[in-house]
Amino acid sequence: MHTSTRSLLLLASIALTFGLTQCAKKTETAVLTTAPNVPPPIQRSTAAHVIVNLETREVTGTLSDGVQYTFWTFGGTVPGPMIRVREGDDVEFHLSNHPTSKMPHNIDLHAVTGPGGGAASSFTAPGHSSQFSFKAMNPGLYVYHCATAPVGMHIANGMYGLILVEPSGGLPSVDKEFYIMQSEFYTKGKFGEGGLQAFDMDKAVHEQPEYVVFNGSVGAIAGDKALKAKVGDRVRIYIGNGGPNLISSFHVIGEIFDKVYQEGGVKVSQEQVQTTLVPAGGSAMTEFRVDVPGTFILVDHSIFRTFNKGSLGMLKVEGPEDKNIYSGKQSDTVYLPEGGAIQSIKEAQEAQKPLSRDESIAAGKIVYTQVCMACHQANGEGMPNAFPPLAKSDFLMKDKQRAIRIVMNGLQGEVVVNGNKYNSVMPALGLKDADIANALNYVRNTWGNSAPDTITPAEVKALRK
C-alpha cells in the first residue's frame, strides 16, 4: 500500500475513534447556581460532554441600602453563577452577550488549559454569542472572570465567579455547601453615600476601595439572608476572591476550619486553621462541623474592611446547646479597680435587687467598654460613614423602646443621626436583659445625653416577649 494511502487511513481511523468516543460520552447541560447556592455534587462515575450556557449582562442593582451601582455581570448576578463539572469532562462553553450591553465581554476560566483561559476564543460583542470547548483536565476550585480590556475595570464592575472541577473520585460528602466570593468596589462617592455611584478608576489604581463585600453587596449574606445550618452539620465553604486587588483574610468568628484546601487545590493542605488567606484571583475550600447553636460572623480579618467597608456575613446555626463545648456567660460581676461602687453593685446583683440609677450607669459603662466601644469609640462619637455617634444623638434619645430593640436584635440598613446618614451592620449581641438596660442607661446619660427615666431589666424583658 502506498505510504500516503496508509497515512490517510490512519488519520481516518483516529478521527473515527475520537468521534465514537465523543458519541459514547453522555451529554448534559451544567446546572448553574446563584451565590450562596452550590450546584449539587456530581453523581456519575465517568466523564461527560457538558454544555455550559452563560450570558453577560450589564444591570443596575443595589450595592448597599440606598446605594445603586451599574454592575457588569455573568448571569445577571455578582458573583456570576457557580459552575460544577468533573475531571475529564469535555466542556462546550457558550457565552452570549445581551443586546442591551454597551461593552464587549469575554471569559477567562482559570480551569482552562489554553490561550487566555478561553478569553482568546470568547470575545463577544453585544447581541452576539461565542462558543469554544475545553477539557477539564485539572481538578480544583477555580476563579473565572472577564478579561476584556481594560481588564481591571471589567472585574471591578462585578465580572467574576467560581468553577469547581470535581476530582474523578469526588469530594468527601458534607451536609451544607455554600458559595461565597469576596470583592471590592471603587465608587466615586464615599462608603454609604446614596444614589447611583460611578466607578472611580483612580481609586482602583491606588487600591483604595470604598466597599469590600461578600457576594456583591453589603449584607448579601447577613440578617434575613444569612447562611443557615443545624448543629451537627458538616459545612463546606467555597470561598473565592474576585479582587481585583486585595488579598482576603477569611475567618469565621467562633469556628475553626477542620480542613482547608488552600488556594483551591483538592488536597487538604492544613487542619485546625483559624484564618486562611485567599489571594486575588484565587480561592480556597474550608470545612468545619458546627457543634453549638448561634450566629457565627464571617469576616475578612483585615478587620476595618469588615466594620467599615462591608465584608461581614452570618451563619445562623439552630439546634440544641452543648454546655460542655460552650457555656455561654456564666457570671456577670462588676469590676472597678478603684473599689468605690463595686461592693454595693455586686451585693445588689447577688441579692437580685434592682440597681440604683447610679449603679446601673456604672455597670453599663463596663458593658459598653467590653462590647460597644470598638465601634462607637470611647467618646461615643462613632466612626464617620460607618458607625453612628451615641454622643448627643437625636436618634438614640428619641425612642427608648426602639433603642432597646436595636441593642437586643441588632440593626441593618440606613439610619439618620444628627442629620447624617449611616449604613452598616450591627449584629444581635446576645446580651442579657440587665446588660441591655445598664448599657442604655449609661449611653443615655453620657456625652451630652440626659434621659429623664431609667430603663429596667423588666422593661427589656417585656419587649423581648
Residue, then its C-alpha position, 0 to 999 in steps of 0.5 A: m500500500h502506498t505510504s500516503t494511502r496508509s497515512l490517510l487511513l490512519l488519520a481516518s481511523i483516529a478521527l473515527t475513534f475520537g468521534l465514537t468516543q465523543c458519541a459514547k460520552k453522555t451529554e448534559t447541560a451544567v446546572l448553574t447556581t446563584a451565590p450562596n447556592v452550590p450546584p449539587p455534587i456530581q453523581r456519575s462515575t465517568a466523564a461527560h460532554v457538558i454544555v455550559n450556557l452563560e450570558t453577560r449582562e450589564v444591570t443596575g442593582t443595589l450595592s448597599d441600602g440606598v446605594q445603586y451601582t451599574f454592575w457588569t455581570f455573568g448571569g445577571t448576578v455578582p458573583g456570576p453563577m457557580i459552575r460544577v463539572r468533573e475531571g475529564d469532562d469535555v466542556e462546550f462553553h457558550l457565552s452570549n452577550h445581551p443586546t442591551s450591553k454597551m461593552p464587549h465581554n469575554i471569559d477567562l476560566h482559570a480551569v482552562t488549559g489554553p490561550g487566555g483561559g478561553a478569553a482568546s476564543s470568547f470575545t463577544a460583542p453585544g447581541h452576539s454569542s461565542q462558543f469554544s470547548f475545553k477539557a477539564m483536565n485539572p481538578g480544583l476550585y477555580v476563579y473565572h472572570c472577564a478579561t476584556a480590556p481594560v481588564g481591571m475595570h471589567i472585574a471591578n464592575g462585578m465580572y467574576g465567579l467560581i468553577l469547581v472541577e470535581p476530582s474523578g473520585g469526588l469530594p468527601s460528602v458534607d451536609k451544607e455547601f455554600y458559595i461565597m466570593q469576596s470583592e471590592f468596589y471603587t465608587k466615586g462617592k464615599f462608603g454609604e453615600g446614596g444614589l447611583q455611584a460611578f466607578d472611580m478608576d483612580k481609586a482602583v489604581h491606588e487600591q483604595p476601595e470604598y466597599v469590600v463585600f461578600n457576594g456583591s453587596v453589603g449584607a448579601i449574606a447577613g440578617d434575613k439572608a444569612l447562611k443557615a445550618k443545624v448543629g451537627d452539620r458538616v459545612r463546606i465553604y467555597i470561598g473565592n476572591g474576585g479582587p481585583n486587588l486585595i488579598s482576603s483574610f477569611h475567618v469565621i468568628g467562633e469556628i475553626f476550619d477542620k480542613v482547608y484546601q488552600e488556594g483551591g487545590v483538592k488536597v487538604s493542605q492544613e487542619q485546625v486553621q483559624t484564618t486562611l488567606v485567599p489571594a486575588g484571583g484565587s480561592a480556597m475550600t474550608e470545612f468545619r462541623v458546627d457543634v453549638p447553636g448561634t450566629f457565627i460572623l464571617v469576616d475578612h480579618s483585615i478587620f476595618r474592611t469588615f466594620n467599615k467597608g462591608s465584608l461581614g456575613m452570618l451563619k445562623v446555626e439552630g439546634p440544641e446547646d452543648k454546655n460542655i463545648y460552650s457555656g455561654k456567660q456564666s457570671d456577670t460581676v462588676y469590676l472597678p479597680e478603684g473599689g468605690a461602687i463595686q461592693s454595693i453593685k455586686e451585693a445588689q446583683e447577688a441579692q437580685k435587687p434592682l440597681s440604683r440609677d447610679e449603679s446601673i450607669a456604672a455597670g453599663k459603662i463596663v458593658y459598653t467598654q467590653v462590647c460597644m466601644a470598638c465601634h462607637q469609640a470611647n467618646g461615643e462619637g462613632m466612626p464617620n460613614a460607618f458607625p453612628p455617634l451615641a454622643k448627643s444623638d437625636f436618634l438614640m434619645k428619641d425612642k427608648q423602646r426602639a433603642i432597646r430593640i436595636v441593642m437586643n436584635g441588632l440593626q441593618g440598613e440606613v439610619v439618620v443621626n444628627g442629620n447624617k446618614y449611616n449604613s452598616v451592620m450591627p449584629a444581635l449581641g446576645l446580651k442579657d436583659a440587665d446588660i441591655a438596660n445598664a448599657l442604655n442607661y449609661v449611653r443615655n446619660t453620657w456625652g451630652n445625653s440626659a434621659p429623664d427615666t431609667i430603663t429596667p431589666a423588666e422593661v427589656k424583658a417585656l419587649r423581648k416577649 
